[in-house]
Amino acid sequence: MIDTKEILTASMVLFAVIDIVGSIPIIISLRQKAGHIQSEKAALVAAIIMIAFLFVGEKILNLIGIDVNSFAVAGSFIILFLALEMILGISLFKEEAPEVASVVPLAFPIIAGAGTMTSLLSLRAEYDLINIIVAIFINVLIVYLILKTSTKLEKILGKQGISIIRKVFGIILLAIAVKLFATNIGKIVV
């Protein structure tokens, strides 16, 4: 059943985890190196990856004997660390800088990375599937628009503006991690 509150919350979680606004400097760097970014293709591939993982991810977990609630608790830790990175301006996760602007560095891992996948399954433990899918499409649209207008956005927001947005979404992400942990810790099947 479509629930506006679930869609809004799931959209905010994905927006914060994908952190496309915080990735603007990376996107600009990719654009400078490659000359062109395929915004449509990157957004479409990211959507396909996220929706596929939303459907197949739980089956993969069941195959290896892990329930969704346990994965959600583990995911809450990943989201916590991502939030700390955003709030404190530190880097806990080390990723190699992509060399070329193509679907691979943009769609995966920048847009649909490990944090996004973890968040999708964590959200699946709490929300209806349709609401998560709508939230994915909302975020893919936002990602597409930001990819298309990244140069203009960097000029408008400036480094301080991007930093403030990252910190605000880091705090929201931190609160979501705590809620996700509290909701799922008692439901773990031993």
N, C-alpha and C positions, 0 to 999 in steps of 0.2 A: 504494500500500500504506500502511495506517495505521501511523504511527510516532509513539509517544508523545513521544520526544525532540524530533522535528520540530514536533509540535503545541505542546509546551511552549515551545520557543524562538520559534516564530512568534507564539504568544500573547503572550509577553513583549515581543517587538518591537512588535507592534500596540498592546499596552497602554501601552507607554512612548511611542510616537508619538502615539496618540490623546490621551494625557495627560488622561483624564477626571477624575482626582482633582485635578490642577492646574487644571482648568476649573471646579471647584466654585464659586469666587467669581463667575465669569461666569454660571453656571447660576443661582445665587442672585439675581444682579442681574436676569437675564431673568425669573425667577419673580416678583420684586418689581414689575417694570415691567408684565408682562402678566397677572399674577395666577395663571396656570396654565401648566404645560408639558405638552404631549402626549408623555409618555415613551414610550408604546408606538409611536406613529406615528414619532417621531424615530428610535428604535432600528431599527424595521423598514425605514424608508427608507434609513438609513445602511447596513444590511446589504445591501439591494438594490444600492445604489450601489457598495459595495466588491466584491461578487461579480460584478456586471456589468463593472466595470473589470478585474477579475482575468481575465475571459474575453476582453474586447474590447480591453483595453489593449495587449496584444502585437500584435494585428492592426493597430491604429492605428500602432504603432511600425514594423512591417514596411512599412506603406503609405508612411511617410515615410523609410524606409531606415535605421532604427536597430535594432541587435540588442539583445536583452534584457541581455546582459552589459554593453554600453556604458551602458544605462539603469541597471543595477544600480550601476555605478561612479559615475554621476552621482547616483543615489539615496543612495549612501554619503556623499556630500558634504552632501546635504540633511539626512540623519540626523545627521551630525557637527554641523552648525549647530544643529539642534534640541537635541542633547545639550548643546552649549555654552550655549544659552539656559537650559536647565534647571539646569545646574550653576552657572553664573555669575550667574543671576538677571537677565540682560539680555534685551533684545528686538531680535533681528536682523530678524525678519519683521514688517512692519507690516500689521496687518489692521484694518479698520474695526470698531468695536464694533457688534454687531447691535442694532437698535432694538426688535424685537418677538420674543417667544419663540414661534417656530413651527418647522416642519420645516426651513426654509431656513437659519437660523443654527445650529441644533443638528445636524441630520443632515449638512449641508454648509454651512460648512467646519469647524465645531468637531469633529465626530466623524470624518467621512470627508473630510478636507481634503487638501491637496497632499502633505503628508508621509506620510499614510496611503496615498495612491495610489502614491507613489513606493516606499514600503516593500513594498506588495503585489507590484509587478512585480519588485522586487529579490529578494523571497522566492521568487517564482516561478522565478527563475534558479537557485535552490538546492534548493528543497523540492518534494515531490509536491503536486499540486493539492489532493487530498483533505485533506491535513494543514493546508493554508492555509485551506481552507473551514471546517474544524472550528475552527481558531484564530479565524476571523472570528466564528463563532457564539458561541464562548466570550466574546469581547470584547463582542459586542453584548449578551449577557446581563449582563455586568458593567456596561456602559454603562447599560442599562435600570435595573438595581438602584441604581446611583449617582444617576441622574436622579430616581428615585422617592424616594430617601432623602437627597438632597443637603443639606437643611436640618439633619437630624440629624447627618450626617457632619461638617459644618462645625463644629458645636458640640463633637463628640467629638474631632476631630483638632486643631482650632484652627489659627491661621495658621502656627505653628511646625511642627506635625505635617505639614501640607500641604507646607510648604517642604522638610522633610526627605525626604518621599516623592519629591518632584520631583527632588531632588539625587541620591538613590539610583538612580532610574530614568534620570536623565541619564547617570550613569557607566556603567550597563548599556548604554544606547543608544550611548554613545561606543565601547565595546568591540565592539558589534555592527557599527557603521560601519566600524571598522578591519578586522574579519573579512570583511565584505562586499566592501570594497575589495580586500583581499588575494586573496580567492577569485576575483574576476571580472576583475581587471586583466590577467591573463595570457591570458584567454579571448576578449579583444576581437578581433573579425574586422576586419582592416584592408582 
